[in-house]
Amino acid sequence: MTSNDKIAKLQLLLCELKLEQRHVNTDMNKLLKTGKTIDFFQAKRLNNMRQGLAKKINTVEANIDPNIIA
């Protein structure tokens, strides 16, 4: 039972992370399409968020589907 609970929690976390990643990507696309000048700090913050979310998503996916070597 605990294995199923752990997998369920990881799947929920994965969904939340992917949703947050979608929001960050949407924000970046809006900034690029409007053509407004943004400061370096804001661009760096968005990029760091995007990269951090990608790493977290990869970690959670690795925990859900462990690699099986046959």
Predicted model as a PDB file, atoms N, CA, C, CB and O in Angstrom, pLDDT in the B-factor column:
MODEL        1                                                                  
ATOM      1  N   MET A   1       0.810  -1.204   0.000  1.00 49.00           N  
ATOM      2  CA  MET A   1       0.000   0.000   0.000  1.00 49.00           C  
ATOM      3  C   MET A   1       0.853   1.267   0.000  1.00 49.00           C  
ATOM      4  CB  MET A   1      -0.921  -0.001   1.197  1.00 49.00           C  
ATOM      5  O   MET A   1       0.535   2.233  -0.694  1.00 49.00           O  
ATOM      6  N   THR A   2       1.926   1.263   0.772  1.00 59.00           N  
ATOM      7  CA  THR A   2       2.743   2.472   0.840  1.00 59.00           C  
ATOM      8  C   THR A   2       3.386   2.782  -0.504  1.00 59.00           C  
ATOM      9  CB  THR A   2       3.819   2.326   1.911  1.00 59.00           C  
ATOM     10  O   THR A   2       3.604   3.947  -0.837  1.00 59.00           O  
ATOM     11  N   SER A   3       3.687   1.755  -1.270  1.00 74.00           N  
ATOM     12  CA  SER A   3       4.266   1.984  -2.592  1.00 74.00           C  
ATOM     13  C   SER A   3       3.268   2.704  -3.487  1.00 74.00           C  
ATOM     14  CB  SER A   3       4.699   0.654  -3.234  1.00 74.00           C  
ATOM     15  O   SER A   3       3.635   3.616  -4.228  1.00 74.00           O  
ATOM     16  N   ASN A   4       2.009   2.293  -3.418  1.00 77.00           N  
ATOM     17  CA  ASN A   4       0.978   2.957  -4.221  1.00 77.00           C  
ATOM     18  C   ASN A   4       0.767   4.388  -3.778  1.00 77.00           C  
ATOM     19  CB  ASN A   4      -0.335   2.195  -4.139  1.00 77.00           C  
ATOM     20  O   ASN A   4       0.569   5.276  -4.608  1.00 77.00           O  
ATOM     21  N   ASP A   5       0.809   4.623  -2.456  1.00 84.00           N  
ATOM     22  CA  ASP A   5       0.657   5.983  -1.943  1.00 84.00           C  
ATOM     23  C   ASP A   5       1.817   6.863  -2.387  1.00 84.00           C  
ATOM     24  CB  ASP A   5       0.560   5.973  -0.413  1.00 84.00           C  
ATOM     25  O   ASP A   5       1.628   8.023  -2.753  1.00 84.00           O  
ATOM     26  N   LYS A   6       3.010   6.301  -2.352  1.00 85.00           N  
ATOM     27  CA  LYS A   6       4.194   7.061  -2.764  1.00 85.00           C  
ATOM     28  C   LYS A   6       4.117   7.400  -4.248  1.00 85.00           C  
ATOM     29  CB  LYS A   6       5.485   6.266  -2.464  1.00 85.00           C  
ATOM     30  O   LYS A   6       4.425   8.523  -4.646  1.00 85.00           O  
ATOM     31  N   ILE A   7       3.711   6.443  -5.058  1.00 84.00           N  
ATOM     32  CA  ILE A   7       3.583   6.684  -6.499  1.00 84.00           C  
ATOM     33  C   ILE A   7       2.499   7.719  -6.772  1.00 84.00           C  
ATOM     34  CB  ILE A   7       3.266   5.372  -7.245  1.00 84.00           C  
ATOM     35  O   ILE A   7       2.659   8.574  -7.643  1.00 84.00           O  
ATOM     36  N   ALA A   8       1.395   7.644  -6.031  1.00 86.00           N  
ATOM     37  CA  ALA A   8       0.315   8.612  -6.215  1.00 86.00           C  
ATOM     38  C   ALA A   8       0.780  10.019  -5.863  1.00 86.00           C  
ATOM     39  CB  ALA A   8      -0.900   8.229  -5.362  1.00 86.00           C  
ATOM     40  O   ALA A   8       0.453  10.976  -6.564  1.00 86.00           O  
ATOM     41  N   LYS A   9       1.546  10.147  -4.776  1.00 90.00           N  
ATOM     42  CA  LYS A   9       2.057  11.461  -4.389  1.00 90.00           C  
ATOM     43  C   LYS A   9       3.044  11.989  -5.430  1.00 90.00           C  
ATOM     44  CB  LYS A   9       2.730  11.388  -3.008  1.00 90.00           C  
ATOM     45  O   LYS A   9       3.044  13.178  -5.750  1.00 90.00           O  
ATOM     46  N   LEU A  10       3.888  11.092  -5.957  1.00 89.00           N  
ATOM     47  CA  LEU A  10       4.834  11.510  -6.985  1.00 89.00           C  
ATOM     48  C   LEU A  10       4.119  11.936  -8.258  1.00 89.00           C  
ATOM     49  CB  LEU A  10       5.813  10.388  -7.290  1.00 89.00           C  
ATOM     50  O   LEU A  10       4.534  12.896  -8.908  1.00 89.00           O  
ATOM     51  N   GLN A  11       3.053  11.236  -8.621  1.00 89.00           N  
ATOM     52  CA  GLN A  11       2.294  11.610  -9.815  1.00 89.00           C  
ATOM     53  C   GLN A  11       1.617  12.962  -9.622  1.00 89.00           C  
ATOM     54  CB  GLN A  11       1.247  10.535 -10.148  1.00 89.00           C  
ATOM     55  O   GLN A  11       1.565  13.770 -10.549  1.00 89.00           O  
ATOM     56  N   LEU A  12       1.100  13.209  -8.428  1.00 92.00           N  
ATOM     57  CA  LEU A  12       0.487  14.504  -8.145  1.00 92.00           C  
ATOM     58  C   LEU A  12       1.534  15.613  -8.215  1.00 92.00           C  
ATOM     59  CB  LEU A  12      -0.192  14.493  -6.760  1.00 92.00           C  
ATOM     60  O   LEU A  12       1.286  16.674  -8.787  1.00 92.00           O  
ATOM     61  N   LEU A  13       2.702  15.361  -7.632  1.00 93.00           N  
ATOM     62  CA  LEU A  13       3.789  16.334  -7.688  1.00 93.00           C  
ATOM     63  C   LEU A  13       4.210  16.594  -9.124  1.00 93.00           C  
ATOM     64  CB  LEU A  13       4.985  15.850  -6.870  1.00 93.00           C  
ATOM     65  O   LEU A  13       4.479  17.736  -9.497  1.00 93.00           O  
ATOM     66  N   LEU A  14       4.269  15.542  -9.931  1.00 92.00           N  
ATOM     67  CA  LEU A  14       4.643  15.681 -11.339  1.00 92.00           C  
ATOM     68  C   LEU A  14       3.636  16.551 -12.081  1.00 92.00           C  
ATOM     69  CB  LEU A  14       4.745  14.301 -12.010  1.00 92.00           C  
ATOM     70  O   LEU A  14       4.026  17.411 -12.871  1.00 92.00           O  
ATOM     71  N   CYS A  15       2.365  16.342 -11.840  1.00 94.00           N  
ATOM     72  CA  CYS A  15       1.331  17.163 -12.490  1.00 94.00           C  
ATOM     73  C   CYS A  15       1.464  18.628 -12.084  1.00 94.00           C  
ATOM     74  CB  CYS A  15      -0.078  16.643 -12.133  1.00 94.00           C  
ATOM     75  O   CYS A  15       1.341  19.519 -12.925  1.00 94.00           O  
ATOM     76  N   GLU A  16       1.715  18.880 -10.798  1.00 94.00           N  
ATOM     77  CA  GLU A  16       1.863  20.252 -10.327  1.00 94.00           C  
ATOM     78  C   GLU A  16       3.091  20.917 -10.954  1.00 94.00           C  
ATOM     79  CB  GLU A  16       1.967  20.282  -8.798  1.00 94.00           C  
ATOM     80  O   GLU A  16       3.038  22.082 -11.347  1.00 94.00           O  
ATOM     81  N   LEU A  17       4.184  20.178 -11.043  1.00 94.00           N  
ATOM     82  CA  LEU A  17       5.399  20.727 -11.635  1.00 94.00           C  
ATOM     83  C   LEU A  17       5.222  21.027 -13.117  1.00 94.00           C  
ATOM     84  CB  LEU A  17       6.556  19.764 -11.438  1.00 94.00           C  
ATOM     85  O   LEU A  17       5.692  22.054 -13.608  1.00 94.00           O  
ATOM     86  N   LYS A  18       4.543  20.129 -13.830  1.00 94.00           N  
ATOM     87  CA  LYS A  18       4.320  20.367 -15.264  1.00 94.00           C  
ATOM     88  C   LYS A  18       3.396  21.556 -15.481  1.00 94.00           C  
ATOM     89  CB  LYS A  18       3.731  19.114 -15.935  1.00 94.00           C  
ATOM     90  O   LYS A  18       3.570  22.310 -16.438  1.00 94.00           O  
ATOM     91  N   LEU A  19       2.417  21.728 -14.606  1.00 95.00           N  
ATOM     92  CA  LEU A  19       1.529  22.884 -14.712  1.00 95.00           C  
ATOM     93  C   LEU A  19       2.312  24.172 -14.468  1.00 95.00           C  
ATOM     94  CB  LEU A  19       0.357  22.765 -13.710  1.00 95.00           C  
ATOM     95  O   LEU A  19       2.133  25.160 -15.180  1.00 95.00           O  
ATOM     96  N   GLU A  20       3.172  24.156 -13.466  1.00 94.00           N  
ATOM     97  CA  GLU A  20       3.993  25.331 -13.190  1.00 94.00           C  
ATOM     98  C   GLU A  20       4.953  25.612 -14.345  1.00 94.00           C  
ATOM     99  CB  GLU A  20       4.778  25.140 -11.886  1.00 94.00           C  
ATOM    100  O   GLU A  20       5.204  26.769 -14.684  1.00 94.00           O  
ATOM    101  N   GLN A  21       5.489  24.545 -14.949  1.00 93.00           N  
ATOM    102  CA  GLN A  21       6.374  24.707 -16.103  1.00 93.00           C  
ATOM    103  C   GLN A  21       5.613  25.340 -17.269  1.00 93.00           C  
ATOM    104  CB  GLN A  21       6.973  23.342 -16.527  1.00 93.00           C  
ATOM    105  O   GLN A  21       6.161  26.178 -17.986  1.00 93.00           O  
ATOM    106  N   ARG A  22       4.379  24.951 -17.456  1.00 94.00           N  
ATOM    107  CA  ARG A  22       3.563  25.529 -18.527  1.00 94.00           C  
ATOM    108  C   ARG A  22       3.346  27.017 -18.291  1.00 94.00           C  
ATOM    109  CB  ARG A  22       2.209  24.805 -18.630  1.00 94.00           C  
ATOM    110  O   ARG A  22       3.377  27.808 -19.234  1.00 94.00           O  
ATOM    111  N   HIS A  23       3.126  27.405 -17.028  1.00 93.00           N  
ATOM    112  CA  HIS A  23       2.936  28.820 -16.707  1.00 93.00           C  
ATOM    113  C   HIS A  23       4.210  29.622 -16.988  1.00 93.00           C  
ATOM    114  CB  HIS A  23       2.522  28.981 -15.233  1.00 93.00           C  
ATOM    115  O   HIS A  23       4.143  30.725 -17.530  1.00 93.00           O  
ATOM    116  N   VAL A  24       5.354  29.073 -16.623  1.00 91.00           N  
ATOM    117  CA  VAL A  24       6.618  29.773 -16.864  1.00 91.00           C  
ATOM    118  C   VAL A  24       6.862  29.916 -18.361  1.00 91.00           C  
ATOM    119  CB  VAL A  24       7.795  29.026 -16.198  1.00 91.00           C  
ATOM    120  O   VAL A  24       7.260  30.984 -18.827  1.00 91.00           O  
ATOM    121  N   ASN A  25       6.625  28.846 -19.118  1.00 91.00           N  
ATOM    122  CA  ASN A  25       6.818  28.921 -20.569  1.00 91.00           C  
ATOM    123  C   ASN A  25       5.863  29.919 -21.207  1.00 91.00           C  
ATOM    124  CB  ASN A  25       6.627  27.544 -21.204  1.00 91.00           C  
ATOM    125  O   ASN A  25       6.240  30.630 -22.139  1.00 91.00           O  
ATOM    126  N   THR A  26       4.647  29.979 -20.719  1.00 92.00           N  
ATOM    127  CA  THR A  26       3.665  30.937 -21.238  1.00 92.00           C  
ATOM    128  C   THR A  26       4.118  32.364 -20.949  1.00 92.00           C  
ATOM    129  CB  THR A  26       2.270  30.682 -20.618  1.00 92.00           C  
ATOM    130  O   THR A  26       4.017  33.243 -21.805  1.00 92.00           O  
ATOM    131  N   ASP A  27       4.621  32.585 -19.726  1.00 87.00           N  
ATOM    132  CA  ASP A  27       5.122  33.916 -19.388  1.00 87.00           C  
ATOM    133  C   ASP A  27       6.276  34.320 -20.291  1.00 87.00           C  
ATOM    134  CB  ASP A  27       5.563  33.963 -17.931  1.00 87.00           C  
ATOM    135  O   ASP A  27       6.348  35.462 -20.744  1.00 87.00           O  
ATOM    136  N   MET A  28       7.171  33.387 -20.548  1.00 85.00           N  
ATOM    137  CA  MET A  28       8.310  33.691 -21.428  1.00 85.00           C  
ATOM    138  C   MET A  28       7.839  33.986 -22.844  1.00 85.00           C  
ATOM    139  CB  MET A  28       9.310  32.524 -21.441  1.00 85.00           C  
ATOM    140  O   MET A  28       8.331  34.918 -23.480  1.00 85.00           O  
ATOM    141  N   ASN A  29       6.895  33.203 -23.339  1.00 88.00           N  
ATOM    142  CA  ASN A  29       6.381  33.434 -24.692  1.00 88.00           C  
ATOM    143  C   ASN A  29       5.681  34.782 -24.802  1.00 88.00           C  
ATOM    144  CB  ASN A  29       5.420  32.318 -25.092  1.00 88.00           C  
ATOM    145  O   ASN A  29       5.827  35.471 -25.812  1.00 88.00           O  
ATOM    146  N   LYS A  30       4.923  35.168 -23.777  1.00 87.00           N  
ATOM    147  CA  LYS A  30       4.249  36.464 -23.798  1.00 87.00           C  
ATOM    148  C   LYS A  30       5.262  37.595 -23.853  1.00 87.00           C  
ATOM    149  CB  LYS A  30       3.347  36.623 -22.571  1.00 87.00           C  
ATOM    150  O   LYS A  30       5.079  38.570 -24.583  1.00 87.00           O  
ATOM    151  N   LEU A  31       6.333  37.460 -23.077  1.00 83.00           N  
ATOM    152  CA  LEU A  31       7.353  38.505 -23.087  1.00 83.00           C  
ATOM    153  C   LEU A  31       8.032  38.604 -24.443  1.00 83.00           C  
ATOM    154  CB  LEU A  31       8.391  38.244 -22.005  1.00 83.00           C  
ATOM    155  O   LEU A  31       8.334  39.702 -24.910  1.00 83.00           O  
ATOM    156  N   LEU A  32       8.270  37.475 -25.070  1.00 82.00           N  
ATOM    157  CA  LEU A  32       8.919  37.487 -26.374  1.00 82.00           C  
ATOM    158  C   LEU A  32       8.005  38.036 -27.467  1.00 82.00           C  
ATOM    159  CB  LEU A  32       9.370  36.088 -26.739  1.00 82.00           C  
ATOM    160  O   LEU A  32       8.464  38.744 -28.363  1.00 82.00           O  
ATOM    161  N   LYS A  33       6.721  37.714 -27.396  1.00 88.00           N  
ATOM    162  CA  LYS A  33       5.792  38.166 -28.435  1.00 88.00           C  
ATOM    163  C   LYS A  33       5.495  39.650 -28.341  1.00 88.00           C  
ATOM    164  CB  LYS A  33       4.501  37.390 -28.351  1.00 88.00           C  
ATOM    165  O   LYS A  33       5.289  40.307 -29.362  1.00 88.00           O  
ATOM    166  N   THR A  34       5.471  40.183 -27.138  1.00 87.00           N  
ATOM    167  CA  THR A  34       5.160  41.605 -27.007  1.00 87.00           C  
ATOM    168  C   THR A  34       6.320  42.475 -27.449  1.00 87.00           C  
ATOM    169  CB  THR A  34       4.790  41.935 -25.574  1.00 87.00           C  
ATOM    170  O   THR A  34       6.127  43.630 -27.827  1.00 87.00           O  
ATOM    171  N   GLY A  35       7.530  41.924 -27.403  1.00 80.00           N  
ATOM    172  CA  GLY A  35       8.685  42.689 -27.853  1.00 80.00           C  
ATOM    173  C   GLY A  35       9.123  43.758 -26.883  1.00 80.00           C  
ATOM    174  O   GLY A  35       9.930  44.620 -27.231  1.00 80.00           O  
ATOM    175  N   LYS A  36       8.603  43.715 -25.672  1.00 76.00           N  
ATOM    176  CA  LYS A  36       9.003  44.694 -24.670  1.00 76.00           C  
ATOM    177  C   LYS A  36      10.408  44.379 -24.182  1.00 76.00           C  
ATOM    178  CB  LYS A  36       8.008  44.713 -23.489  1.00 76.00           C  
ATOM    179  O   LYS A  36      10.846  43.229 -24.181  1.00 76.00           O  
ATOM    180  N   THR A  37      11.080  45.404 -23.780  1.00 79.00           N  
ATOM    181  CA  THR A  37      12.407  45.231 -23.198  1.00 79.00           C  
ATOM    182  C   THR A  37      12.230  44.836 -21.740  1.00 79.00           C  
ATOM    183  CB  THR A  37      13.270  46.533 -23.333  1.00 79.00           C  
ATOM    184  O   THR A  37      11.491  45.479 -20.995  1.00 79.00           O  
ATOM    185  N   ILE A  38      12.923  43.760 -21.338  1.00 78.00           N  
ATOM    186  CA  ILE A  38      12.854  43.335 -19.947  1.00 78.00           C  
ATOM    187  C   ILE A  38      14.248  43.444 -19.346  1.00 78.00           C  
ATOM    188  CB  ILE A  38      12.299  41.880 -19.824  1.00 78.00           C  
ATOM    189  O   ILE A  38      15.254  43.409 -20.055  1.00 78.00           O  
ATOM    190  N   ASP A  39      14.285  43.574 -18.041  1.00 80.00           N  
ATOM    191  CA  ASP A  39      15.595  43.688 -17.407  1.00 80.00           C  
ATOM    192  C   ASP A  39      16.239  42.309 -17.271  1.00 80.00           C  
ATOM    193  CB  ASP A  39      15.472  44.363 -16.025  1.00 80.00           C  
ATOM    194  O   ASP A  39      15.572  41.276 -17.321  1.00 80.00           O  
ATOM    195  N   PHE A  40      17.531  42.334 -17.102  1.00 84.00           N  
ATOM    196  CA  PHE A  40      18.310  41.109 -17.038  1.00 84.00           C  
ATOM    197  C   PHE A  40      17.876  40.236 -15.866  1.00 84.00           C  
ATOM    198  CB  PHE A  40      19.793  41.434 -16.930  1.00 84.00           C  
ATOM    199  O   PHE A  40      17.830  39.011 -15.986  1.00 84.00           O  
ATOM    200  N   PHE A  41      17.556  40.859 -14.735  1.00 87.00           N  
ATOM    201  CA  PHE A  41      17.161  40.108 -13.553  1.00 87.00           C  
ATOM    202  C   PHE A  41      15.896  39.291 -13.813  1.00 87.00           C  
ATOM    203  CB  PHE A  41      16.944  41.054 -12.374  1.00 87.00           C  
ATOM    204  O   PHE A  41      15.821  38.127 -13.419  1.00 87.00           O  
ATOM    205  N   GLN A  42      14.916  39.881 -14.464  1.00 83.00           N  
ATOM    206  CA  GLN A  42      13.662  39.181 -14.751  1.00 83.00           C  
ATOM    207  C   GLN A  42      13.894  38.031 -15.724  1.00 83.00           C  
ATOM    208  CB  GLN A  42      12.620  40.155 -15.323  1.00 83.00           C  
ATOM    209  O   GLN A  42      13.340  36.946 -15.543  1.00 83.00           O  
ATOM    210  N   ALA A  43      14.700  38.254 -16.745  1.00 83.00           N  
ATOM    211  CA  ALA A  43      14.991  37.195 -17.713  1.00 83.00           C  
ATOM    212  C   ALA A  43      15.752  36.046 -17.053  1.00 83.00           C  
ATOM    213  CB  ALA A  43      15.801  37.757 -18.893  1.00 83.00           C  
ATOM    214  O   ALA A  43      15.473  34.875 -17.314  1.00 83.00           O  
ATOM    215  N   LYS A  44      16.708  36.388 -16.204  1.00 89.00           N  
ATOM    216  CA  LYS A  44      17.481  35.354 -15.517  1.00 89.00           C  
ATOM    217  C   LYS A  44      16.598  34.567 -14.559  1.00 89.00           C  
ATOM    218  CB  LYS A  44      18.659  35.976 -14.757  1.00 89.00           C  
ATOM    219  O   LYS A  44      16.742  33.349 -14.451  1.00 89.00           O  
ATOM    220  N   ARG A  45      15.689  35.236 -13.864  1.00 89.00           N  
ATOM    221  CA  ARG A  45      14.788  34.567 -12.924  1.00 89.00           C  
ATOM    222  C   ARG A  45      13.892  33.579 -13.653  1.00 89.00           C  
ATOM    223  CB  ARG A  45      13.936  35.594 -12.165  1.00 89.00           C  
ATOM    224  O   ARG A  45      13.721  32.449 -13.197  1.00 89.00           O  
ATOM    225  N   LEU A  46      13.322  33.985 -14.772  1.00 87.00           N  
ATOM    226  CA  LEU A  46      12.469  33.092 -15.551  1.00 87.00           C  
ATOM    227  C   LEU A  46      13.252  31.899 -16.095  1.00 87.00           C  
ATOM    228  CB  LEU A  46      11.818  33.857 -16.700  1.00 87.00           C  
ATOM    229  O   LEU A  46      12.757  30.773 -16.089  1.00 87.00           O  
ATOM    230  N   ASN A  47      14.458  32.144 -16.559  1.00 89.00           N  
ATOM    231  CA  ASN A  47      15.279  31.067 -17.079  1.00 89.00           C  
ATOM    232  C   ASN A  47      15.658  30.083 -15.975  1.00 89.00           C  
ATOM    233  CB  ASN A  47      16.532  31.630 -17.738  1.00 89.00           C  
ATOM    234  O   ASN A  47      15.627  28.870 -16.188  1.00 89.00           O  
ATOM    235  N   ASN A  48      16.013  30.594 -14.801  1.00 92.00           N  
ATOM    236  CA  ASN A  48      16.348  29.720 -13.684  1.00 92.00           C  
ATOM    237  C   ASN A  48      15.143  28.898 -13.237  1.00 92.00           C  
ATOM    238  CB  ASN A  48      16.883  30.538 -12.516  1.00 92.00           C  
ATOM    239  O   ASN A  48      15.281  27.726 -12.887  1.00 92.00           O  
ATOM    240  N   MET A  49      13.969  29.513 -13.249  1.00 92.00           N  
ATOM    241  CA  MET A  49      12.755  28.774 -12.891  1.00 92.00           C  
ATOM    242  C   MET A  49      12.505  27.651 -13.886  1.00 92.00           C  
ATOM    243  CB  MET A  49      11.537  29.717 -12.838  1.00 92.00           C  
ATOM    244  O   MET A  49      12.171  26.529 -13.506  1.00 92.00           O  
ATOM    245  N   ARG A  50      12.671  27.968 -15.159  1.00 92.00           N  
ATOM    246  CA  ARG A  50      12.439  26.962 -16.207  1.00 92.00           C  
ATOM    247  C   ARG A  50      13.403  25.802 -16.081  1.00 92.00           C  
ATOM    248  CB  ARG A  50      12.569  27.590 -17.593  1.00 92.00           C  
ATOM    249  O   ARG A  50      12.999  24.643 -16.178  1.00 92.00           O  
ATOM    250  N   GLN A  51      14.674  26.102 -15.864  1.00 94.00           N  
ATOM    251  CA  GLN A  51      15.681  25.052 -15.741  1.00 94.00           C  
ATOM    252  C   GLN A  51      15.483  24.244 -14.463  1.00 94.00           C  
ATOM    253  CB  GLN A  51      17.083  25.655 -15.768  1.00 94.00           C  
ATOM    254  O   GLN A  51      15.632  23.022 -14.472  1.00 94.00           O  
ATOM    255  N   GLY A  52      15.150  24.918 -13.369  1.00 93.00           N  
ATOM    256  CA  GLY A  52      14.926  24.227 -12.107  1.00 93.00           C  
ATOM    257  C   GLY A  52      13.734  23.282 -12.183  1.00 93.00           C  
ATOM    258  O   GLY A  52      13.780  22.168 -11.661  1.00 93.00           O  
ATOM    259  N   LEU A  53      12.671  23.733 -12.834  1.00 94.00           N  
ATOM    260  CA  LEU A  53      11.491  22.889 -12.985  1.00 94.00           C  
ATOM    261  C   LEU A  53      11.795  21.674 -13.846  1.00 94.00           C  
ATOM    262  CB  LEU A  53      10.340  23.686 -13.591  1.00 94.00           C  
ATOM    263  O   LEU A  53      11.317  20.574 -13.566  1.00 94.00           O  
ATOM    264  N   ALA A  54      12.590  21.869 -14.894  1.00 93.00           N  
ATOM    265  CA  ALA A  54      12.950  20.740 -15.759  1.00 93.00           C  
ATOM    266  C   ALA A  54      13.735  19.691 -14.980  1.00 93.00           C  
ATOM    267  CB  ALA A  54      13.773  21.225 -16.968  1.00 93.00           C  
ATOM    268  O   ALA A  54      13.512  18.494 -15.158  1.00 93.00           O  
ATOM    269  N   LYS A  55      14.650  20.128 -14.117  1.00 94.00           N  
ATOM    270  CA  LYS A  55      15.422  19.191 -13.305  1.00 94.00           C  
ATOM    271  C   LYS A  55      14.528  18.448 -12.316  1.00 94.00           C  
ATOM    272  CB  LYS A  55      16.533  19.929 -12.555  1.00 94.00           C  
ATOM    273  O   LYS A  55      14.667  17.239 -12.130  1.00 94.00           O  
ATOM    274  N   LYS A  56      13.608  19.180 -11.681  1.00 93.00           N  
ATOM    275  CA  LYS A  56      12.697  18.545 -10.723  1.00 93.00           C  
ATOM    276  C   LYS A  56      11.797  17.526 -11.419  1.00 93.00           C  
ATOM    277  CB  LYS A  56      11.841  19.607 -10.010  1.00 93.00           C  
ATOM    278  O   LYS A  56      11.543  16.445 -10.888  1.00 93.00           O  
ATOM    279  N   ILE A  57      11.320  17.879 -12.608  1.00 93.00           N  
ATOM    280  CA  ILE A  57      10.448  16.970 -13.362  1.00 93.00           C  
ATOM    281  C   ILE A  57      11.210  15.698 -13.723  1.00 93.00           C  
ATOM    282  CB  ILE A  57       9.910  17.660 -14.645  1.00 93.00           C  
ATOM    283  O   ILE A  57      10.677  14.596 -13.592  1.00 93.00           O  
ATOM    284  N   ASN A  58      12.449  15.846 -14.175  1.00 92.00           N  
ATOM    285  CA  ASN A  58      13.250  14.665 -14.508  1.00 92.00           C  
ATOM    286  C   ASN A  58      13.481  13.786 -13.291  1.00 92.00           C  
ATOM    287  CB  ASN A  58      14.588  15.083 -15.102  1.00 92.00           C  
ATOM    288  O   ASN A  58      13.448  12.560 -13.400  1.00 92.00           O  
ATOM    289  N   THR A  59      13.712  14.391 -12.136  1.00 92.00           N  
ATOM    290  CA  THR A  59      13.932  13.630 -10.907  1.00 92.00           C  
ATOM    291  C   THR A  59      12.677  12.865 -10.506  1.00 92.00           C  
ATOM    292  CB  THR A  59      14.365  14.561  -9.770  1.00 92.00           C  
ATOM    293  O   THR A  59      12.753  11.689 -10.149  1.00 92.00           O  
ATOM    294  N   VAL A  60      11.535  13.517 -10.562  1.00 91.00           N  
ATOM    295  CA  VAL A  60      10.274  12.863 -10.179  1.00 91.00           C  
ATOM    296  C   VAL A  60       9.944  11.746 -11.160  1.00 91.00           C  
ATOM    297  CB  VAL A  60       9.113  13.890 -10.126  1.00 91.00           C  
ATOM    298  O   VAL A  60       9.513  10.669 -10.748  1.00 91.00           O  
ATOM    299  N   GLU A  61      10.141  11.990 -12.454  1.00 88.00           N  
ATOM    300  CA  GLU A  61       9.870  10.953 -13.447  1.00 88.00           C  
ATOM    301  C   GLU A  61      10.786   9.756 -13.241  1.00 88.00           C  
ATOM    302  CB  GLU A  61      10.036  11.508 -14.865  1.00 88.00           C  
ATOM    303  O   GLU A  61      10.369   8.616 -13.445  1.00 88.00           O  
ATOM    304  N   ALA A  62      12.019   9.998 -12.842  1.00 88.00           N  
ATOM    305  CA  ALA A  62      12.961   8.897 -12.588  1.00 88.00           C  
ATOM    306  C   ALA A  62      12.506   8.072 -11.375  1.00 88.00           C  
ATOM    307  CB  ALA A  62      14.397   9.451 -12.355  1.00 88.00           C  
ATOM    308  O   ALA A  62      12.709   6.859 -11.338  1.00 88.00           O  
ATOM    309  N   ASN A  63      11.899   8.726 -10.396  1.00 85.00           N  
ATOM    310  CA  ASN A  63      11.402   8.008  -9.219  1.00 85.00           C  
ATOM    311  C   ASN A  63      10.138   7.217  -9.523  1.00 85.00           C  
ATOM    312  CB  ASN A  63      11.133   8.983  -8.088  1.00 85.00           C  
ATOM    313  O   ASN A  63       9.901   6.167  -8.926  1.00 85.00           O  
ATOM    314  N   ILE A  64       9.334   7.712 -10.440  1.00 82.00           N  
ATOM    315  CA  ILE A  64       8.093   7.009 -10.799  1.00 82.00           C  
ATOM    316  C   ILE A  64       8.398   5.806 -11.681  1.00 82.00           C  
ATOM    317  CB  ILE A  64       7.114   7.961 -11.521  1.00 82.00           C  
ATOM    318  O   ILE A  64       7.920   4.702 -11.420  1.00 82.00           O  
ATOM    319  N   ASP A  65       9.186   6.019 -12.716  1.00 74.00           N  
ATOM    320  CA  ASP A  65       9.532   4.949 -13.655  1.00 74.00           C  
ATOM    321  C   ASP A  65      11.016   4.643 -13.570  1.00 74.00           C  
ATOM    322  CB  ASP A  65       9.145   5.334 -15.099  1.00 74.00           C  
ATOM    323  O   ASP A  65      11.793   5.157 -14.374  1.00 74.00           O  
ATOM    324  N   PRO A  66      11.428   3.823 -12.619  1.00 70.00           N  
ATOM    325  CA  PRO A  66      12.863   3.529 -12.521  1.00 70.00           C  
ATOM    326  C   PRO A  66      13.321   2.724 -13.731  1.00 70.00           C  
ATOM    327  CB  PRO A  66      13.175   2.758 -11.217  1.00 70.00           C  
ATOM    328  O   PRO A  66      12.570   1.926 -14.293  1.00 70.00           O  
ATOM    329  N   ASN A  67      14.561   2.953 -14.114  1.00 57.00           N  
ATOM    330  CA  ASN A  67      15.133   2.231 -15.253  1.00 57.00           C  
ATOM    331  C   ASN A  67      15.365   0.772 -14.865  1.00 57.00           C  
ATOM    332  CB  ASN A  67      16.464   2.893 -15.721  1.00 57.00           C  
ATOM    333  O   ASN A  67      15.968   0.477 -13.833  1.00 57.00           O  
ATOM    334  N   ILE A  68      14.886  -0.110 -15.693  1.00 55.00           N  
ATOM    335  CA  ILE A  68      15.056  -1.536 -15.454  1.00 55.00           C  
ATOM    336  C   ILE A  68      15.996  -2.085 -16.502  1.00 55.00           C  
ATOM    337  CB  ILE A  68      13.698  -2.283 -15.478  1.00 55.00           C  
ATOM    338  O   ILE A  68      15.716  -2.013 -17.699  1.00 55.00           O  
ATOM    339  N   ILE A  69      17.097  -2.628 -16.058  1.00 55.00           N  
ATOM    340  CA  ILE A  69      18.068  -3.211 -16.980  1.00 55.00           C  
ATOM    341  C   ILE A  69      17.841  -4.706 -16.999  1.00 55.00           C  
ATOM    342  CB  ILE A  69      19.540  -2.867 -16.570  1.00 55.00           C  
ATOM    343  O   ILE A  69      17.936  -5.379 -15.973  1.00 55.00           O  
ATOM    344  N   ALA A  70      17.537  -5.224 -18.197  1.00 46.00           N  
ATOM    345  CA  ALA A  70      17.239  -6.659 -18.314  1.00 46.00           C  
ATOM    346  C   ALA A  70      18.452  -7.408 -18.790  1.00 46.00           C  
ATOM    347  CB  ALA A  70      16.067  -6.904 -19.269  1.00 46.00           C  
ATOM    348  O   ALA A  70      18.401  -8.628 -18.951  1.00 46.00           O  
TER     349      ALA A  70                                                      
ENDMDL                                                                          
END                                                                             
